[in-house]
């Protein structure tokens, strides 16, 4: 049987509107500097590991910018399972 993704989405939206849907809370990494220091890397090394510029990492650490999308996911991995990134 073929799935009707559109219908599934509409049913999910309707369930949420009626208070019956699932809500997912995602904890975003807030202290990038603490994560970096916990792993024991310099800004340069940590930025390279995440694939961002040192300047971007500095902006995150100083609270002027917030990591988005894949960077958030990598920071969660770095925080919870740093050994996965250091292989």
N, C-alpha and C positions, 0 to 999 in steps of 0.2 A: 504494500500500500504506500502510495506517495504522500509525503508530509505536505501540509499546507502551512508553511511558515507564517504567512500573513495572518491567517486565521488564528494561529497559536499566539501571535503577538497581540492581536486584538483581544483575545480571551484573557491574556495576562494583564493587559491594561485595565480591562473591565474588572478583573478580580481585585486589582490594587485599588481601584476606585471604590469598590464595595467593601474594602477592608479585609479581604480574604487572601490577598496575594502575599508572596514572600518579599521581604525587604532585606537587602544585603548591605551590611555596613563594612566598609573597607577602611582599615586604619592606615593612613598615609604616613610615610616616614617624615618626621618633623625636624629632627635634629641630625642633619647630614654630617655635620662636623663630629658629633659623637659617634656616629656609625663609622666614619673614616678612622677616628682615633682608636676605636675598639678593635679594628682590624690591624691598626698599626702601620698605616701607609701615609706617605707624604701626599700633599694635594696633587702634585704632578702625577704620582703613581696611581692614585685613586681615580683621578680624572681619566687617565689613559685606560684603566680597567673598565670604566663605565662608558668610554667612547665619547666623552665630552671634553670641551676645552677647560683649561685650568680656570680661566675667567668665569665660565659658566658655573663651575664648582664653587668658586669663591662667592658668586652672587647667591647661590643656594645657601651656603654656610652663613652668609651675612643677612639672610632673610629678605633680600631685595627681589629675588625671583623664587619661583616654586617649581620643582621638578614636575614634569608632565609625562603621561603615558608610560612608555617603556622604561624611562628613567626611574619612575616611581616603583615599577616592578623590580628592577635591578637593585634599587636601594632596599626594598623589603627583603630580597634574597640576601643581600650583603649584611643586613642586620640580623636575620634569623639563622642563616646558614653561610657564613663567610667562607667556609672551606670550599663551597661549590664554585666560588669565583676565583679562588687562589690556586686552582689545579693547574 
